[in-house]
Structures are given as structure tokens and as C-alpha cells.
Amino acid sequence: MITQDANIKELRKLYRNSGYVSAFVRWRCFHTPYPDLEKLVPKEGRILDLGCGYGLFPNLLALTSDRRRITGIDICERKLKYASRGLNNVEFICADASLYKAADEYGCITVVHMLHHLTSYDSQAELTRLCRSNLQDKGRLLILEIDTRPLLKFLFTQLVDNVAYFGDRFYYRKSVDFKSLLEKEGFRDVSIYPAWQDNLLSHVIISGQKSD
């Protein structure tokens, strides 16, 4: 189970005594398959995490390999105040992740639970295109998202989202539609990794490599 992962325990320790953020971190670590995603990220090189929020995944990447150099991007200054936890191989930048153009290309880009919160399906395609432009040749895009299957877990996921983000509209896709999106935007070797088996929500990981 995710809650028993040693690295997740270390991540949670970083956010102790952070008020309501500590409670949020415990909840996210409980239901989000961060360890499954982390295993797919290269152990070294420059990594970009878009929409990093409180910095949970960038900090986990930093904890699990000191050969990584991670940049977390988020537009919310309030969340970024809690993101820096004193790790030397991670930095955080306040910027609009959907518009961020890197000065140097990255070996891997991760996008965690961001796409279905964008304003349209076209916006998802635009962000995927932006990710490709920010990647090195043969760089990898890793997306952790919500699948529409299994149905009961998807229905529970919708309930959670509607409670947490009341009034928002969500743009969910089937995992095969995410795969088609990446292929259309110039990614190859696109793979789907179901990540819902030991989790409450209908998580899925989509991985694609930037084609020449």
C-alpha cells in the first residue's frame, strides 16, 4: 500500500508542523500512486514537474535520487510557500505551467492530476504540445491522470473532485484517448499503466517518448 512506502513516509515528514498543509499531504499520499510514477522517472538528469502545487512529487523525486535536478512550476504563490523543504536538488518557480517555456530542455516532464482541471480538451492538447517543445530528443512525458474505468472508482473520483473543487468543470478522458492525444502530438512508444488497483481513485499513468 502507498501509505507503507518508506519514501512516502519520508515525504510526509518533510511537511510536519505545516498546519492544514500537513493534513492535505497525508490525504494526497494516501490516495495518489506517487511511488508507481516515481519508478518511471529517470534516476538522473533534469526533470520538470508542471502544476506542482505544494511540491509533493518534486520533493519525492529529490528524496529518491540525488542525481536528479528537479524544477517544480505552479502559478499559486500560496502553495509554493510550502513547497521548498530544504532539499538541494529541487527548485520551485512561480509561473503559469500551461505557458511555461523552458530556457533549457528537460529529460523528463511530469504532469500530475493537472489535465482534467484545465479549461477544455483543446487546452490539454496545447499543454501536451508545450511539453514536447520543452523536452530533449527522446525525452519522456509522464502523465498521472484519471481514467473513466473502473466505473465505480471513477464515480468515486468524480465525487471527490466535486467536493474538493465545487463548481469546477472537469475534462476527463479514457486512458486510450490520452494515448491517442500523445501520439497525435508527436510522442511514440506511448504506454498505459493502470494505477488504480491499490488505490481509492481511478488513476492511470500515460508515458510517451518525444519522437524525432
mmCIF file of the C-alpha atoms, coordinates in Angstrom:
data_MODEL
# 
_entry.id   MODEL 
# 
loop_
_atom_site.group_PDB 
_atom_site.id 
_atom_site.type_symbol 
_atom_site.label_atom_id 
_atom_site.label_alt_id 
_atom_site.label_comp_id 
_atom_site.label_asym_id 
_atom_site.label_entity_id 
_atom_site.label_seq_id 
_atom_site.pdbx_PDB_ins_code 
_atom_site.Cartn_x 
_atom_site.Cartn_y 
_atom_site.Cartn_z 
_atom_site.occupancy 
_atom_site.B_iso_or_equiv 
_atom_site.pdbx_formal_charge 
_atom_site.auth_seq_id 
_atom_site.auth_comp_id 
_atom_site.auth_asym_id 
_atom_site.auth_atom_id 
_atom_site.pdbx_PDB_model_num 
ATOM 1   C CA . MET A 1 1   ? 0.000   0.000  0.000   1.00 0.00 ? 1   MET A CA 1 
ATOM 2   C CA . ILE A 1 2   ? 1.125   3.552  -0.686  1.00 0.00 ? 2   ILE A CA 1 
ATOM 3   C CA . THR A 1 3   ? 0.947   4.559  2.977   1.00 0.00 ? 3   THR A CA 1 
ATOM 4   C CA . GLN A 1 4   ? 3.593   1.943  3.865   1.00 0.00 ? 4   GLN A CA 1 
ATOM 5   C CA . ASP A 1 5   ? 6.142   3.070  1.288   1.00 0.00 ? 5   ASP A CA 1 
ATOM 6   C CA . ALA A 1 6   ? 9.303   4.224  3.109   1.00 0.00 ? 6   ALA A CA 1 
ATOM 7   C CA . ASN A 1 7   ? 9.899   7.118  0.714   1.00 0.00 ? 7   ASN A CA 1 
ATOM 8   C CA . ILE A 1 8   ? 6.343   8.336  1.170   1.00 0.00 ? 8   ILE A CA 1 
ATOM 9   C CA . LYS A 1 9   ? 6.863   8.313  4.926   1.00 0.00 ? 9   LYS A CA 1 
ATOM 10  C CA . GLU A 1 10  ? 9.956   10.476 4.477   1.00 0.00 ? 10  GLU A CA 1 
ATOM 11  C CA . LEU A 1 11  ? 7.990   12.814 2.215   1.00 0.00 ? 11  LEU A CA 1 
ATOM 12  C CA . ARG A 1 12  ? 5.276   13.206 4.827   1.00 0.00 ? 12  ARG A CA 1 
ATOM 13  C CA . LYS A 1 13  ? 7.906   14.002 7.474   1.00 0.00 ? 13  LYS A CA 1 
ATOM 14  C CA . LEU A 1 14  ? 9.076   16.959 5.378   1.00 0.00 ? 14  LEU A CA 1 
ATOM 15  C CA . TYR A 1 15  ? 5.674   18.584 5.802   1.00 0.00 ? 15  TYR A CA 1 
ATOM 16  C CA . ARG A 1 16  ? 5.195   18.002 9.518   1.00 0.00 ? 16  ARG A CA 1 
ATOM 17  C CA . ASN A 1 17  ? 4.050   21.012 11.538  1.00 0.00 ? 17  ASN A CA 1 
ATOM 18  C CA . SER A 1 18  ? 2.745   22.749 8.412   1.00 0.00 ? 18  SER A CA 1 
ATOM 19  C CA . GLY A 1 19  ? -0.814  23.193 9.647   1.00 0.00 ? 19  GLY A CA 1 
ATOM 20  C CA . TYR A 1 20  ? -3.580  22.302 7.229   1.00 0.00 ? 20  TYR A CA 1 
ATOM 21  C CA . VAL A 1 21  ? -0.971  21.506 4.561   1.00 0.00 ? 21  VAL A CA 1 
ATOM 22  C CA . SER A 1 22  ? 0.187   18.523 6.636   1.00 0.00 ? 22  SER A CA 1 
ATOM 23  C CA . ALA A 1 23  ? -3.347  17.108 6.524   1.00 0.00 ? 23  ALA A CA 1 
ATOM 24  C CA . PHE A 1 24  ? -3.545  17.696 2.784   1.00 0.00 ? 24  PHE A CA 1 
ATOM 25  C CA . VAL A 1 25  ? -0.208  15.933 2.266   1.00 0.00 ? 25  VAL A CA 1 
ATOM 26  C CA . ARG A 1 26  ? -1.369  12.903 4.247   1.00 0.00 ? 26  ARG A CA 1 
ATOM 27  C CA . TRP A 1 27  ? -4.524  12.679 2.135   1.00 0.00 ? 27  TRP A CA 1 
ATOM 28  C CA . ARG A 1 28  ? -2.689  13.021 -1.171  1.00 0.00 ? 28  ARG A CA 1 
ATOM 29  C CA . CYS A 1 29  ? -0.061  10.482 -0.172  1.00 0.00 ? 29  CYS A CA 1 
ATOM 30  C CA . PHE A 1 30  ? -2.812  8.084  0.878   1.00 0.00 ? 30  PHE A CA 1 
ATOM 31  C CA . HIS A 1 31  ? -4.678  8.022  -2.427  1.00 0.00 ? 31  HIS A CA 1 
ATOM 32  C CA . THR A 1 32  ? -2.126  9.048  -5.067  1.00 0.00 ? 32  THR A CA 1 
ATOM 33  C CA . PRO A 1 33  ? 0.208   6.416  -6.613  1.00 0.00 ? 33  PRO A CA 1 
ATOM 34  C CA . TYR A 1 34  ? 3.318   8.569  -6.360  1.00 0.00 ? 34  TYR A CA 1 
ATOM 35  C CA . PRO A 1 35  ? 5.632   5.524  -5.969  1.00 0.00 ? 35  PRO A CA 1 
ATOM 36  C CA . ASP A 1 36  ? 4.327   3.990  -9.212  1.00 0.00 ? 36  ASP A CA 1 
ATOM 37  C CA . LEU A 1 37  ? 5.004   7.220  -11.079 1.00 0.00 ? 37  LEU A CA 1 
ATOM 38  C CA . GLU A 1 38  ? 8.395   7.817  -9.460  1.00 0.00 ? 38  GLU A CA 1 
ATOM 39  C CA . LYS A 1 39  ? 9.669   4.442  -10.680 1.00 0.00 ? 39  LYS A CA 1 
ATOM 40  C CA . LEU A 1 40  ? 9.151   5.570  -14.284 1.00 0.00 ? 40  LEU A CA 1 
ATOM 41  C CA . VAL A 1 41  ? 11.131  8.802  -13.886 1.00 0.00 ? 41  VAL A CA 1 
ATOM 42  C CA . PRO A 1 42  ? 14.848  8.659  -14.857 1.00 0.00 ? 42  PRO A CA 1 
ATOM 43  C CA . LYS A 1 43  ? 17.139  8.494  -11.829 1.00 0.00 ? 43  LYS A CA 1 
ATOM 44  C CA . GLU A 1 44  ? 19.312  11.311 -13.150 1.00 0.00 ? 44  GLU A CA 1 
ATOM 45  C CA . GLY A 1 45  ? 19.003  14.391 -15.321 1.00 0.00 ? 45  GLY A CA 1 
ATOM 46  C CA . ARG A 1 46  ? 16.786  17.459 -15.443 1.00 0.00 ? 46  ARG A CA 1 
ATOM 47  C CA . ILE A 1 47  ? 13.150  16.844 -14.526 1.00 0.00 ? 47  ILE A CA 1 
ATOM 48  C CA . LEU A 1 48  ? 10.258  19.319 -14.831 1.00 0.00 ? 48  LEU A CA 1 
ATOM 49  C CA . ASP A 1 49  ? 7.017   18.918 -12.869 1.00 0.00 ? 49  ASP A CA 1 
ATOM 50  C CA . LEU A 1 50  ? 4.152   21.080 -14.106 1.00 0.00 ? 50  LEU A CA 1 
ATOM 51  C CA . GLY A 1 51  ? 1.443   22.202 -11.696 1.00 0.00 ? 51  GLY A CA 1 
ATOM 52  C CA . CYS A 1 52  ? 3.459   21.065 -8.688  1.00 0.00 ? 52  CYS A CA 1 
ATOM 53  C CA . GLY A 1 53  ? 1.215   22.645 -6.037  1.00 0.00 ? 53  GLY A CA 1 
ATOM 54  C CA . TYR A 1 54  ? 2.778   22.148 -2.598  1.00 0.00 ? 54  TYR A CA 1 
ATOM 55  C CA . GLY A 1 55  ? 5.737   20.391 -4.204  1.00 0.00 ? 55  GLY A CA 1 
ATOM 56  C CA . LEU A 1 56  ? 4.953   16.840 -3.127  1.00 0.00 ? 56  LEU A CA 1 
ATOM 57  C CA . PHE A 1 57  ? 6.074   14.996 -6.242  1.00 0.00 ? 57  PHE A CA 1 
ATOM 58  C CA . PRO A 1 58  ? 9.180   17.136 -6.957  1.00 0.00 ? 58  PRO A CA 1 
ATOM 59  C CA . ASN A 1 59  ? 10.297  16.610 -3.366  1.00 0.00 ? 59  ASN A CA 1 
ATOM 60  C CA . LEU A 1 60  ? 9.695   12.872 -3.635  1.00 0.00 ? 60  LEU A CA 1 
ATOM 61  C CA . LEU A 1 61  ? 11.811  12.790 -6.800  1.00 0.00 ? 61  LEU A CA 1 
ATOM 62  C CA . ALA A 1 62  ? 14.542  14.679 -4.959  1.00 0.00 ? 62  ALA A CA 1 
ATOM 63  C CA . LEU A 1 63  ? 14.409  12.299 -1.992  1.00 0.00 ? 63  LEU A CA 1 
ATOM 64  C CA . THR A 1 64  ? 14.676  9.170  -4.114  1.00 0.00 ? 64  THR A CA 1 
ATOM 65  C CA . SER A 1 65  ? 17.672  10.224 -6.237  1.00 0.00 ? 65  SER A CA 1 
ATOM 66  C CA . ASP A 1 66  ? 20.205  12.984 -5.608  1.00 0.00 ? 66  ASP A CA 1 
ATOM 67  C CA . ARG A 1 67  ? 21.272  12.720 -9.264  1.00 0.00 ? 67  ARG A CA 1 
ATOM 68  C CA . ARG A 1 68  ? 18.036  14.322 -10.369 1.00 0.00 ? 68  ARG A CA 1 
ATOM 69  C CA . ARG A 1 69  ? 17.705  18.080 -10.796 1.00 0.00 ? 69  ARG A CA 1 
ATOM 70  C CA . ILE A 1 70  ? 14.037  18.896 -10.444 1.00 0.00 ? 70  ILE A CA 1 
ATOM 71  C CA . THR A 1 71  ? 12.113  22.076 -11.209 1.00 0.00 ? 71  THR A CA 1 
ATOM 72  C CA . GLY A 1 72  ? 8.542   22.461 -9.972  1.00 0.00 ? 72  GLY A CA 1 
ATOM 73  C CA . ILE A 1 73  ? 6.245   25.002 -11.625 1.00 0.00 ? 73  ILE A CA 1 
ATOM 74  C CA . ASP A 1 74  ? 2.991   26.344 -10.206 1.00 0.00 ? 74  ASP A CA 1 
ATOM 75  C CA . ILE A 1 75  ? 1.004   29.555 -10.579 1.00 0.00 ? 75  ILE A CA 1 
ATOM 76  C CA . CYS A 1 76  ? -0.124  29.651 -6.936  1.00 0.00 ? 76  CYS A CA 1 
ATOM 77  C CA . GLU A 1 77  ? 2.290   31.588 -4.716  1.00 0.00 ? 77  GLU A CA 1 
ATOM 78  C CA . ARG A 1 78  ? 0.444   30.469 -1.579  1.00 0.00 ? 78  ARG A CA 1 
ATOM 79  C CA . LYS A 1 79  ? 1.120   26.794 -2.311  1.00 0.00 ? 79  LYS A CA 1 
ATOM 80  C CA . LEU A 1 80  ? 4.716   27.398 -3.335  1.00 0.00 ? 80  LEU A CA 1 
ATOM 81  C CA . LYS A 1 81  ? 5.424   28.949 0.094   1.00 0.00 ? 81  LYS A CA 1 
ATOM 82  C CA . TYR A 1 82  ? 5.174   25.391 1.450   1.00 0.00 ? 82  TYR A CA 1 
ATOM 83  C CA . ALA A 1 83  ? 6.961   23.661 -1.427  1.00 0.00 ? 83  ALA A CA 1 
ATOM 84  C CA . SER A 1 84  ? 10.619  24.222 -0.552  1.00 0.00 ? 84  SER A CA 1 
ATOM 85  C CA . ARG A 1 85  ? 11.610  21.667 2.091   1.00 0.00 ? 85  ARG A CA 1 
ATOM 86  C CA . GLY A 1 86  ? 15.368  22.246 2.144   1.00 0.00 ? 86  GLY A CA 1 
ATOM 87  C CA . LEU A 1 87  ? 16.370  19.665 -0.478  1.00 0.00 ? 87  LEU A CA 1 
ATOM 88  C CA . ASN A 1 88  ? 19.341  20.763 -2.580  1.00 0.00 ? 88  ASN A CA 1 
ATOM 89  C CA . ASN A 1 89  ? 18.352  19.183 -5.892  1.00 0.00 ? 89  ASN A CA 1 
ATOM 90  C CA . VAL A 1 90  ? 14.927  20.760 -6.336  1.00 0.00 ? 90  VAL A CA 1 
ATOM 91  C CA . GLU A 1 91  ? 13.793  24.324 -7.110  1.00 0.00 ? 91  GLU A CA 1 
ATOM 92  C CA . PHE A 1 92  ? 10.370  25.921 -7.450  1.00 0.00 ? 92  PHE A CA 1 
ATOM 93  C CA . ILE A 1 93  ? 9.254   28.658 -9.825  1.00 0.00 ? 93  ILE A CA 1 
ATOM 94  C CA . CYS A 1 94  ? 6.010   30.619 -9.734  1.00 0.00 ? 94  CYS A CA 1 
ATOM 95  C CA . ALA A 1 95  ? 4.703   30.613 -13.312 1.00 0.00 ? 95  ALA A CA 1 
ATOM 96  C CA . ASP A 1 96  ? 1.751   29.512 -15.396 1.00 0.00 ? 96  ASP A CA 1 
ATOM 97  C CA . ALA A 1 97  ? 2.521   25.868 -16.169 1.00 0.00 ? 97  ALA A CA 1 
ATOM 98  C CA . SER A 1 98  ? 0.351   25.976 -19.280 1.00 0.00 ? 98  SER A CA 1 
ATOM 99  C CA . LEU A 1 99  ? 2.563   28.731 -20.755 1.00 0.00 ? 99  LEU A CA 1 
ATOM 100 C CA . TYR A 1 100 ? 5.988   27.850 -19.351 1.00 0.00 ? 100 TYR A CA 1 
ATOM 101 C CA . LYS A 1 101 ? 8.746   27.782 -21.950 1.00 0.00 ? 101 LYS A CA 1 
ATOM 102 C CA . ALA A 1 102 ? 11.994  26.410 -20.555 1.00 0.00 ? 102 ALA A CA 1 
ATOM 103 C CA . ALA A 1 103 ? 15.335  28.015 -21.355 1.00 0.00 ? 103 ALA A CA 1 
ATOM 104 C CA . ASP A 1 104 ? 16.902  24.544 -21.488 1.00 0.00 ? 104 ASP A CA 1 
ATOM 105 C CA . GLU A 1 105 ? 15.206  21.287 -22.422 1.00 0.00 ? 105 GLU A CA 1 
ATOM 106 C CA . TYR A 1 106 ? 14.390  18.591 -19.892 1.00 0.00 ? 106 TYR A CA 1 
ATOM 107 C CA . GLY A 1 107 ? 14.962  14.855 -19.993 1.00 0.00 ? 107 GLY A CA 1 
ATOM 108 C CA . CYS A 1 108 ? 11.570  14.149 -18.423 1.00 0.00 ? 108 CYS A CA 1 
ATOM 109 C CA . ILE A 1 109 ? 8.400   16.128 -17.726 1.00 0.00 ? 109 ILE A CA 1 
ATOM 110 C CA . THR A 1 110 ? 5.745   15.006 -15.265 1.00 0.00 ? 110 THR A CA 1 
ATOM 111 C CA . VAL A 1 111 ? 2.149   16.256 -15.094 1.00 0.00 ? 111 VAL A CA 1 
ATOM 112 C CA . VAL A 1 112 ? 0.197   15.065 -12.058 1.00 0.00 ? 112 VAL A CA 1 
ATOM 113 C CA . HIS A 1 113 ? -3.584  15.491 -11.902 1.00 0.00 ? 113 HIS A CA 1 
ATOM 114 C CA . MET A 1 114 ? -3.496  18.667 -13.963 1.00 0.00 ? 114 MET A CA 1 
ATOM 115 C CA . LEU A 1 115 ? -5.017  17.904 -17.346 1.00 0.00 ? 115 LEU A CA 1 
ATOM 116 C CA . HIS A 1 116 ? -8.583  17.255 -16.199 1.00 0.00 ? 116 HIS A CA 1 
ATOM 117 C CA . HIS A 1 117 ? -8.519  20.583 -14.331 1.00 0.00 ? 117 HIS A CA 1 
ATOM 118 C CA . LEU A 1 118 ? -7.738  22.616 -17.463 1.00 0.00 ? 118 LEU A CA 1 
ATOM 119 C CA . THR A 1 119 ? -10.414 24.688 -19.161 1.00 0.00 ? 119 THR A CA 1 
ATOM 120 C CA . SER A 1 120 ? -11.018 22.477 -22.212 1.00 0.00 ? 120 SER A CA 1 
ATOM 121 C CA . TYR A 1 121 ? -9.876  19.414 -24.118 1.00 0.00 ? 121 TYR A CA 1 
ATOM 122 C CA . ASP A 1 122 ? -8.096  21.785 -26.511 1.00 0.00 ? 122 ASP A CA 1 
ATOM 123 C CA . SER A 1 123 ? -6.120  23.120 -23.543 1.00 0.00 ? 123 SER A CA 1 
ATOM 124 C CA . GLN A 1 124 ? -4.985  19.579 -22.794 1.00 0.00 ? 124 GLN A CA 1 
ATOM 125 C CA . ALA A 1 125 ? -3.669  19.262 -26.335 1.00 0.00 ? 125 ALA A CA 1 
ATOM 126 C CA . GLU A 1 126 ? -1.915  22.631 -26.070 1.00 0.00 ? 126 GLU A CA 1 
ATOM 127 C CA . LEU A 1 127 ? -0.195  21.632 -22.829 1.00 0.00 ? 127 LEU A CA 1 
ATOM 128 C CA . THR A 1 128 ? 0.897   18.311 -24.316 1.00 0.00 ? 128 THR A CA 1 
ATOM 129 C CA . ARG A 1 129 ? 2.358   20.220 -27.269 1.00 0.00 ? 129 ARG A CA 1 
ATOM 130 C CA . LEU A 1 130 ? 4.161   22.587 -24.897 1.00 0.00 ? 130 LEU A CA 1 
ATOM 131 C CA . CYS A 1 131 ? 5.618   19.642 -23.007 1.00 0.00 ? 131 CYS A CA 1 
ATOM 132 C CA . ARG A 1 132 ? 7.013   18.235 -26.229 1.00 0.00 ? 132 ARG A CA 1 
ATOM 133 C CA . SER A 1 133 ? 8.731   21.538 -27.032 1.00 0.00 ? 133 SER A CA 1 
ATOM 134 C CA . ASN A 1 134 ? 10.332  21.573 -23.562 1.00 0.00 ? 134 ASN A CA 1 
ATOM 135 C CA . LEU A 1 135 ? 11.712  18.026 -23.851 1.00 0.00 ? 135 LEU A CA 1 
ATOM 136 C CA . GLN A 1 136 ? 15.072  16.881 -25.115 1.00 0.00 ? 136 GLN A CA 1 
ATOM 137 C CA . ASP A 1 137 ? 15.145  14.494 -28.076 1.00 0.00 ? 137 ASP A CA 1 
ATOM 138 C CA . LYS A 1 138 ? 13.919  11.132 -26.801 1.00 0.00 ? 138 LYS A CA 1 
ATOM 139 C CA . GLY A 1 139 ? 12.816  12.820 -23.577 1.00 0.00 ? 139 GLY A CA 1 
ATOM 140 C CA . ARG A 1 140 ? 9.838   11.328 -21.776 1.00 0.00 ? 140 ARG A CA 1 
ATOM 141 C CA . LEU A 1 141 ? 6.470   12.768 -20.785 1.00 0.00 ? 141 LEU A CA 1 
ATOM 142 C CA . LEU A 1 142 ? 4.754   11.095 -17.819 1.00 0.00 ? 142 LEU A CA 1 
ATOM 143 C CA . ILE A 1 143 ? 1.142   11.949 -17.049 1.00 0.00 ? 143 ILE A CA 1 
ATOM 144 C CA . LEU A 1 144 ? -0.733  10.805 -13.955 1.00 0.00 ? 144 LEU A CA 1 
ATOM 145 C CA . GLU A 1 145 ? -4.425  11.240 -14.637 1.00 0.00 ? 145 GLU A CA 1 
ATOM 146 C CA . ILE A 1 146 ? -7.920  9.929  -14.005 1.00 0.00 ? 146 ILE A CA 1 
ATOM 147 C CA . ASP A 1 147 ? -9.287  7.106  -16.144 1.00 0.00 ? 147 ASP A CA 1 
ATOM 148 C CA . THR A 1 148 ? -13.011 6.579  -16.690 1.00 0.00 ? 148 THR A CA 1 
ATOM 149 C CA . ARG A 1 149 ? -12.559 2.930  -15.661 1.00 0.00 ? 149 ARG A CA 1 
ATOM 150 C CA . PRO A 1 150 ? -13.102 1.070  -13.425 1.00 0.00 ? 150 PRO A CA 1 
ATOM 151 C CA . LEU A 1 151 ? -16.521 2.665  -13.275 1.00 0.00 ? 151 LEU A CA 1 
ATOM 152 C CA . LEU A 1 152 ? -17.122 2.572  -9.508  1.00 0.00 ? 152 LEU A CA 1 
ATOM 153 C CA . LYS A 1 153 ? -13.723 4.104  -8.767  1.00 0.00 ? 153 LYS A CA 1 
ATOM 154 C CA . PHE A 1 154 ? -14.287 6.723  -11.451 1.00 0.00 ? 154 PHE A CA 1 
ATOM 155 C CA . LEU A 1 155 ? -17.644 7.646  -9.923  1.00 0.00 ? 155 LEU A CA 1 
ATOM 156 C CA . PHE A 1 156 ? -15.990 7.982  -6.509  1.00 0.00 ? 156 PHE A CA 1 
ATOM 157 C CA . THR A 1 157 ? -13.241 10.097 -8.076  1.00 0.00 ? 157 THR A CA 1 
ATOM 158 C CA . GLN A 1 158 ? -15.865 12.425 -9.556  1.00 0.00 ? 158 GLN A CA 1 
ATOM 159 C CA . LEU A 1 159 ? -17.458 12.767 -6.127  1.00 0.00 ? 159 LEU A CA 1 
ATOM 160 C CA . VAL A 1 160 ? -14.117 13.659 -4.526  1.00 0.00 ? 160 VAL A CA 1 
ATOM 161 C CA . ASP A 1 161 ? -13.319 16.226 -7.230  1.00 0.00 ? 161 ASP A CA 1 
ATOM 162 C CA . ASN A 1 162 ? -16.729 17.849 -6.995  1.00 0.00 ? 162 ASN A CA 1 
ATOM 163 C CA . VAL A 1 163 ? -16.454 18.180 -3.232  1.00 0.00 ? 163 VAL A CA 1 
ATOM 164 C CA . ALA A 1 164 ? -12.860 19.460 -3.293  1.00 0.00 ? 164 ALA A CA 1 
ATOM 165 C CA . TYR A 1 165 ? -13.358 21.774 -6.285  1.00 0.00 ? 165 TYR A CA 1 
ATOM 166 C CA . PHE A 1 166 ? -17.031 22.638 -6.013  1.00 0.00 ? 166 PHE A CA 1 
ATOM 167 C CA . GLY A 1 167 ? -18.376 24.416 -9.072  1.00 0.00 ? 167 GLY A CA 1 
ATOM 168 C CA . ASP A 1 168 ? -15.494 23.479 -11.383 1.00 0.00 ? 168 ASP A CA 1 
ATOM 169 C CA . ARG A 1 169 ? -15.905 21.596 -14.639 1.00 0.00 ? 169 ARG A CA 1 
ATOM 170 C CA . PHE A 1 170 ? -13.637 18.618 -15.262 1.00 0.00 ? 170 PHE A CA 1 
ATOM 171 C CA . TYR A 1 171 ? -12.330 17.244 -18.538 1.00 0.00 ? 171 TYR A CA 1 
ATOM 172 C CA . TYR A 1 172 ? -11.791 13.540 -18.017 1.00 0.00 ? 172 TYR A CA 1 
ATOM 173 C CA . ARG A 1 173 ? -10.666 11.167 -20.782 1.00 0.00 ? 173 ARG A CA 1 
ATOM 174 C CA . LYS A 1 174 ? -10.470 7.441  -21.259 1.00 0.00 ? 174 LYS A CA 1 
ATOM 175 C CA . SER A 1 175 ? -6.906  6.155  -20.989 1.00 0.00 ? 175 SER A CA 1 
ATOM 176 C CA . VAL A 1 176 ? -6.933  5.199  -24.675 1.00 0.00 ? 176 VAL A CA 1 
ATOM 177 C CA . ASP A 1 177 ? -7.894  8.793  -25.522 1.00 0.00 ? 177 ASP A CA 1 
ATOM 178 C CA . PHE A 1 178 ? -4.882  10.068 -23.568 1.00 0.00 ? 178 PHE A CA 1 
ATOM 179 C CA . LYS A 1 179 ? -2.757  7.643  -25.562 1.00 0.00 ? 179 LYS A CA 1 
ATOM 180 C CA . SER A 1 180 ? -4.211  8.952  -28.827 1.00 0.00 ? 180 SER A CA 1 
ATOM 181 C CA . LEU A 1 181 ? -3.599  12.542 -27.691 1.00 0.00 ? 181 LEU A CA 1 
ATOM 182 C CA . LEU A 1 182 ? 0.101   11.911 -27.073 1.00 0.00 ? 182 LEU A CA 1 
ATOM 183 C CA . GLU A 1 183 ? 0.536   10.098 -30.357 1.00 0.00 ? 183 GLU A CA 1 
ATOM 184 C CA . LYS A 1 184 ? -1.188  12.930 -32.228 1.00 0.00 ? 184 LYS A CA 1 
ATOM 185 C CA . GLU A 1 185 ? 1.143   15.472 -30.598 1.00 0.00 ? 185 GLU A CA 1 
ATOM 186 C CA . GLY A 1 186 ? 4.305   13.670 -31.698 1.00 0.00 ? 186 GLY A CA 1 
ATOM 187 C CA . PHE A 1 187 ? 5.053   11.107 -28.997 1.00 0.00 ? 187 PHE A CA 1 
ATOM 188 C CA . ARG A 1 188 ? 5.970   7.495  -29.695 1.00 0.00 ? 188 ARG A CA 1 
ATOM 189 C CA . ASP A 1 189 ? 6.128   4.317  -27.617 1.00 0.00 ? 189 ASP A CA 1 
ATOM 190 C CA . VAL A 1 190 ? 3.093   5.541  -25.701 1.00 0.00 ? 190 VAL A CA 1 
ATOM 191 C CA . SER A 1 191 ? 2.211   3.181  -22.864 1.00 0.00 ? 191 SER A CA 1 
ATOM 192 C CA . ILE A 1 192 ? -0.660  2.994  -20.390 1.00 0.00 ? 192 ILE A CA 1 
ATOM 193 C CA . TYR A 1 193 ? -0.095  1.873  -16.800 1.00 0.00 ? 193 TYR A CA 1 
ATOM 194 C CA . PRO A 1 194 ? -3.265  1.339  -14.752 1.00 0.00 ? 194 PRO A CA 1 
ATOM 195 C CA . ALA A 1 195 ? -2.567  2.621  -11.240 1.00 0.00 ? 195 ALA A CA 1 
ATOM 196 C CA . TRP A 1 196 ? -5.894  2.118  -9.506  1.00 0.00 ? 196 TRP A CA 1 
ATOM 197 C CA . GLN A 1 197 ? -5.534  -1.423 -8.152  1.00 0.00 ? 197 GLN A CA 1 
ATOM 198 C CA . ASP A 1 198 ? -4.479  -0.492 -4.602  1.00 0.00 ? 198 ASP A CA 1 
ATOM 199 C CA . ASN A 1 199 ? -5.997  2.984  -4.606  1.00 0.00 ? 199 ASN A CA 1 
ATOM 200 C CA . LEU A 1 200 ? -9.358  4.574  -3.994  1.00 0.00 ? 200 LEU A CA 1 
ATOM 201 C CA . LEU A 1 201 ? -9.415  6.564  -7.214  1.00 0.00 ? 201 LEU A CA 1 
ATOM 202 C CA . SER A 1 202 ? -9.245  5.574  -10.891 1.00 0.00 ? 202 SER A CA 1 
ATOM 203 C CA . HIS A 1 203 ? -5.634  6.606  -11.502 1.00 0.00 ? 203 HIS A CA 1 
ATOM 204 C CA . VAL A 1 204 ? -3.763  5.884  -14.720 1.00 0.00 ? 204 VAL A CA 1 
ATOM 205 C CA . ILE A 1 205 ? -0.232  6.718  -15.883 1.00 0.00 ? 205 ILE A CA 1 
ATOM 206 C CA . ILE A 1 206 ? 0.455   7.513  -19.536 1.00 0.00 ? 206 ILE A CA 1 
ATOM 207 C CA . SER A 1 207 ? 4.060   7.523  -20.756 1.00 0.00 ? 207 SER A CA 1 
ATOM 208 C CA . GLY A 1 208 ? 5.346   8.755  -24.101 1.00 0.00 ? 208 GLY A CA 1 
ATOM 209 C CA . GLN A 1 209 ? 8.723   9.490  -25.650 1.00 0.00 ? 209 GLN A CA 1 
ATOM 210 C CA . LYS A 1 210 ? 9.399   12.549 -27.783 1.00 0.00 ? 210 LYS A CA 1 
ATOM 211 C CA . SER A 1 211 ? 9.854   11.429 -31.364 1.00 0.00 ? 211 SER A CA 1 
ATOM 212 C CA . ASP A 1 212 ? 12.484  12.897 -33.710 1.00 0.00 ? 212 ASP A CA 1 
# 
